Amino acid sequence: MSQSDELRAVATPEELAAETLAEARAEASTLTSRAGADEAVEADQDAAAAAATRTPAATTPAPAAGKGSLWRDRNFLTLWSGQALSQFGAQITELAIPVLAVLMLDATEWEVGVLNAAQVAAFLVVGLPAGAWIDRMRKRHVMIVADGVRAVALGTLPVLALVGALEIWHMIVVALIMGIATVFFDVSNQSIIPSLVRTDQIAEANGKLQSTEQLAGLAGPAVGGWLVGVLAAPLAIFLTVGTYLASFVALLFTRDHERLRSPDDHRPLVHEIAEGLRWVFGNPLLRRIVGTTGVANFFGTMATTLLPIFALRELGLTPQMLGIVFSLSAVGGLLGAIATPRIVKRLGEARAIPISAIAFSLAPFFLPAISLVPALAFPLLVVQFFVMSFTILLYNITQVTFRQRITPPRLLGRMNASIRFVVWGVMPIGALLAGALGTWIGTVPTLWIAASGELLACLFVVIGPFWGMRELPDAHEEHGTGGTGAAAAEDGGGAEPGR
């Protein structure tokens, strides 16, 4: 489930948080963003944070203030173009990897489970320290190295396949390496935008990034299915290697305004990790959001792990058909991103979270039910993935915007890493469990168990305070102060926010 960004309060805390959020609801492009910063606003926030922390170098000054759309910002467009290409390539590989394992290497349920677990195991193993490390490093530099590692590691698979030496353990090792690189890339990516754009451009930047991801999801799987069918999976993977290299080059030409934190602000790694965890789990609303996301990801991973075996072997779909299913279902994500501002405006930001959670917790029952009517497999798969994509986008846009909005800049990396540690850390466990259960009781019974488990995910936010609220709190409301989030965090020491 993955991810958008912050709408940070600007100017006076009471006025600008609401104003920025209102803009996000009003425009169709204000979807799931990644964040931004206005120089004048960030200067005020940095001054307040420096006064509270006495570490002025730990702040991140924003770009020079200016007017106009991000369409005129060459720096952002450079980053955006690289991200668009890498997202497109990732969608191709998402289909090519399981096809390579299931159809070319004849992988078993257990082997597919181990392969899926390897892809996300890094979030469980290095997810927490990665956030603390990234908060001490230039995030753009981290992303550059991560893209280079991913391109080299992934490039070994088609080479081995073309010389007839590829085995499943090669894929598992590459998945582990790419998983570690992805942890560092994703946590940095969720925290870099404040150093690239102004605060009043947050919504626009977020909308462009998320819309691009959805468009990549729309075209990528269909193109991937065609490439796998015509050129074979190894050659399709080569294309993704090229897109990672394109992202690498784009990041080299991108300029950020981030400053490293002062060494005086560095504390032992364990203390910094603990500070990030206290920030996340000290907030009662964030705790419930993390609970829903974590449980949904755990059981959702069980289903997606066995999906290639279910679709390609048991339902008899071709890779091209599966790619078309993913592409058509991605329309749901694109429409969900476009519709989110209107839905949030009508329902309220707080109530949109449990409503969307109920919807994406019910949709997984479509998958095992398809085994009862295999003749309708294609349209039912499209419907299921459409509903899932639409409602997950609505949920993610709302909850990630909230959590980024209330988090001080100095804690962004650790906040994202702490949440990813939980909600992604459960995924390798879910993948291994799916492989074990699939081997023991079969694919379809395991899918029924996964669907039943996902139904439990929504309870964290359904049984909670969200129904009694319309809007989620702003940073100053969460901390019971009119000051900036950064200053409040220092005063509160990461304890449970005042209500």
N, C-alpha and C positions, 0 to 999 in steps of 0.2 A: 504494500500500500504506500504506497509511496508517495508524494512530496511536493510542496509549494513553499512560500516564504513569508517574510514579515511585512506588516504594514506598520511602520514605526511612528509613534506619536511625534508631532513636530510642533515648533513654536511653543505656545502655552500648552501644557499637558492636557488641560481640560477640553481645549477646542480642537486641536489638530488631529488627535487620534481618531475622533469621531468623523472629522472632515475627510481624512484619508480613507477611512473605511467606507464612508459614503461614496466616494469616488470609485472604490473597488466594486461596489454593488451596482453602480450606475452604468458602467461601460462593459460591453461584451468582451473586451480584451482583458479585463481584470480578472484573471482566473487564478491560477495557482502560482504565484510568482515566487521568485527567489528574493528579492529584497533590494533596497536601494537606499541612497542617502543623499540628502541635500547639504551642500557645504555649510550654509549658514546655520541650518538646524543642527547638523552634526557638530559644528563648532561649539554651539551652546551645550550640547549633550556632553561633548568631550571635556569642556571646561568644568561642567558640574561633576563629571566622573573623576577628573583629575583632582578637584578640590576634595572629593571624598576619599579617594584612594592614595593621593599624593604620588601617583605614577603617571604623569602626563604622557609619557612615551607609549603607554599601553593602549592609547586610543587609536582609532582609525579615521583619519580625516577623509572627507568625501571629495568628490570631484568639484571643480569650480561650478558655482551656480550658473544657471543659464536657462534659456527658454527653449521651447520646441519639443517635438516628438523625438523618440529614440531612433526614428528612421533617419535622422540627421546626425546621429552619434556614431561615427565610424568605429570608435573603440568598442562600443557595445555590439555593433553589427559584426565586427570581426569575431568576437567571442560567440555570438549567436550562430553565425554561419558554421563555425567548427562544431558546436554542439548539435546543430541540426544534422550534419553529416554523420557524426558518431552515433546519434540516436537512431538514424535510419539504418546504419550498419548493424547496430546491436539488435534491431528487430529481425534482420535477416539471420543473424547467428542464433537468435533464440529459437528459430525453427530448424536451422541447419544442424545444430549440435544434437538435438534428440533424434533427428532423422539419421544422422551419421551413426549414432549409438544403437538405435533400435533396428534399422533396416540394413545397415552395412556391416555392423559388428555383432548383430543379433544379441544385444545385451538383454540380460534377465531383469526381472523386477528389482531384485536386490542391487544389481549393478547400476541400474538407472537411479535408484534411491541414493546410492553412494555418490554418483556423479552429481546429482542435484544438491546433495549435502555439501559436497566440496565447493560448489559455486558460492555458497553463502556462509560457509564455516568461519570465514575470517571475521565476520561481524560478531561472532560469539567469542573468538579467541583474542583478537586485537582491537575490537570495537571500542572499548573503553579507553585504553591508553592512547589510541589514535586520536581521539578528540582532544586530549590534553597536549599531545605532541603538536597537533595542527594549530592549536591556539598559540603556539610559540613559533610557528613558521609562516612564511609567506605562502598563502593558500594557492596562488596561481602557480608558483614553482612546484608545489606538491602535485597539482593537477598535471603539469607538464611531464614530470617523471612518471606518474601513474599511467598516462596515455602511452608513453614510450614502452613501459613494461608490458602493458596489455597488448600492444601491437606485436612485439617480439614473441611473447608467449603464445598468443593465438596463431601466429604465423607458422609455428612448428607443426600444427595439426594437419593442414593440407599438404605440407611437404612430406610428412610421414605417410599420409594416406596415398599420395601419388607414387611413392616408392614401395608401397605394399607392406610397410612396417608398422602401421598404426594399430595399437591395441587399446583396450578400454582403460588400462592404467595410465597410459599417456594422457588420455583425456581428463582423467581425475587429477593428475598432477598439474596440468595446465589450468584446470578449473580452480585449484587451490591458489596458484600464483595470481591468476586474474582476480580472484576474490579478494585477496589482500590489497592489490592495487585499486580495486573498485572501492573498498572501504575508504581509503585515503582520498580518492577522487571525489566520491559522493559527499563525504562530510565536508571537504573543502568547498565543493560546488555549492552546497547549501548555505555557505557562510561568506562567499566572496562578493556577491552582488552589492552589499553596502559600500564597498570600496570602488564601485564602478559607476553607479548612477545616483541621481539625487533622490531624496525621499519622495518628492512629488512624482517621480517616475517609477516608483516601486510597482504600482499596479500594472503599468504598461509593460515593464520588463518581465514581470511574472506572467502576464498574459501571453506575450510573445514566446517565452520559453516553454510554457506548458502547451500552448497551441501547437508549437512545432513538434513536441513530443507526441501529441495525439495524431498529428498528420503523419509522422514517421510510423506510428502504429497502424495507420490506415493503409499506407502504401508499402511499408517494409515487408510484412509477412506475405503479401501477394507476390511481390517481386522475388522474395526469398523462395517461395514455393515454386515459382517459375524457374528460377536459377537452379534449384535443387533438382527439378525434373529434367531440365535441359542440359545443364552443365555438371550436375552432381554436387553433393553437399560440400566436398573439399574446396571446389572452386568458388562456391558461394561464400565460404568463410574468408577467402582471399579478399573479397570485396570489403568485408568488415575491417580487415587489417588496414586497408587503404583509408577507410573513414577515421579510424583511430589516429593514423598518421596525419590526416587533415586537421583533426582537432588539436593535435600536438603543435602543428605549425601555426594554427590560429591563435593558440594560447601564447606562443612565442611573440606574436605581433600585438597582443593585447596589453594595454597598460593599465595598471591598477594604482590606487593611492593608499595602499595599506601600509601601516607601520607595524613593525614588530613590537610586541610588549616589552617593556623595560625588564632587564634581568632582575631588578629589584622586586618585580611583581611575580617572579617565578617562585613557586613553592615546591616541596617534594611532590613527585608525580602522584603518589597515593592521595595526598591532600587535595590536589587539583581534580582528580577523578571523583573524589568524594564530594567536592563542591558541586560538580555538575550533577551528580546523582541526587544530592539534597535539593538542588534547584528544581529538578523534574518531579521527584516524588514528594517534595514538600508542598506541592500545589495540588489541592484535592481534585481540581478539574483535569489537570494533566494526568494524574494517576488513573483516572477512569478512562481517558482517551488512550493511554498506553495499554491498559488492560484489554480494551476492545480490539485495538490494532494488533496486539501480540497474539491473542487467541485466534483472531481471524487469520493471521499469517501462518500460525502453526497448522491449523486444519486446512487452510487454503493450499499450503505447500504440499500436504498429503495428496490433495486432488491433482494439482498441476504436475506433480512428480509422475503419476501414473497416467496422465492424460495422453502422452504420445503412444503408450502401449495400448490404451483403451481405444483411441481413435484410429491408429494405423493398423493394429492387429485385429482387435475384436470387432470394430465397426467397418473395417476395410476401406477407410478413407485414404486417398493418395496424399502425398506431401503438398501437391498443388491445391487440393481441396481444403486441407487443413490451413494452408496459408490464406486462402480466400476467407475461410471462417474467421480467422484472426483479424483480417483486414476489415471485413464487414462489421464485426463486433466493435472494432475501434471507432466506428462512427458514433457509438454510444458514448465513448470517452470524450470525443470532440464536442458532441452536443451537450454532454454534461458540463464541460468546461465553459461553453458559451452560455448555458442556462443558469449556472451557479449564481451569478449576481442577482438575477431576477428571483430565483428561488429563495435565496437568503433574504432578499428584501421583503418577500411576502411572508416567509415563515419566521424570520428572525435568525440571526447567526447561531444562537445557542440551540434552538430547536431543530435546525437543519442537521445537527450531528446525530441525535438518536434516530431521526426519521431515515436518514441515509443508511445508518447502521442496520436498521431493521430490514431494509430492502436488500442490501448486499449480503445479509445473513440468510435470507430465504432463497436467493437465486441459486446457490450451489446444488439444491435438490434436483435441478434440471438435469445435471450431468449423469448421475446414476440412473435416473428415470428414463434416459434415452435408450438404455439397454432393453427396456420393455417394448419400445417401438423403434427398432433400428432403421426401419425404412425412412423415418423422419429425422435421422441423425443430423443431417446438414442444417435444416432450418432451426431445429431445437438448439443446436450448439450456437448458432448465430444469436438466437434470442437470449440464451443464458449469458453469453459473453457481452452482449449489448447492455443488458440490465446491470451486470456487474461493473462494467466500465463506467457507465453513467453515474451510478450511485457512489462508487469509490472515488471518482473525481470530485463529486459534490462534498463528500466527507473529507477528503484530503485537503482540498482547497480551504475549507473552513477551519479545520483543526490545525493545519500547519501554519496558516496565516496567524492564528491566535497565539500559538506557542512562540513563533518568531517575534511577534509584536511585543510580547511581554518580557522577552529575554534580553538582558544587557549585552552589548556587542562583545564584551570580553568573555562571555560565557557561551557564545553561539556555537563554537566548535564542540565544546563539552556537552552542551544541551543536546545537539543533534546526535553526537556519538552515544550519549547515555540512552536516548530513546531508540536509536538503531540497535544498540547492544541488546535491548529487550525484544523489540518487535521483529528484528531480523535474526537475532541470536537463536530464536526458537525454530527458525526455518530448517537448519540442518538436522535438528532432532526430528522434525516432522517428516523430512525427506527420508531419513533412515527408517522411521517407523512405517512409512508408506511402503518402502521396499520390503521390509520384514513381513508386514501384514499381507501385501500383495502376493508374496511367495507362499505364505501360510494358508490364507483363506481365499485368495483370488482378488483380481482387480476390482470387480464391481462391488462386492461386499465392502472393500476398503473405501471405495468412493461413497457408499452410504454412511459409513462411520464418519468420514471427513465432513460430509454435509451436515450431519447431526451435530458434530462438534462446532461447526461454524455458526450454527443457530445460537449457541451459547455466547458467542462473542458480543452480541449487541447488548447483553444484560448490564454490562458495566456502565454504559451511558444511558440506557433506557431507565434503569433504576437509579436515578440520581437527580441532581438539581437542575439539569438542563431544561426540563419542561417548564419550570417556574421562572425561567429567564427568557428574555428576548435577545439581548446582545451579550456577548462575552465581555468580561472585564478588560480594561486597558491596563497598561503597565502600572500607572500611578494608582489605579483602583486596587490592583492586586496587592500592592505593598502598603496601602494605606497612607500614601504620601503624595504630595503634589510634585515631588522631584522626579528626576529622570530614573529610568529603570536601572541604570548602572549605579547611580548613587544609592538608590533604595536597596539594591542587592548588597552593597557593602554594609549598609546599616543593619540589614536583616540577617546578614551572615548565612543566607541560604535556608533559613528556617521557614516553617510553613507560613505562607503569606497570610496577612490579616484579611479577614473577610469584611 
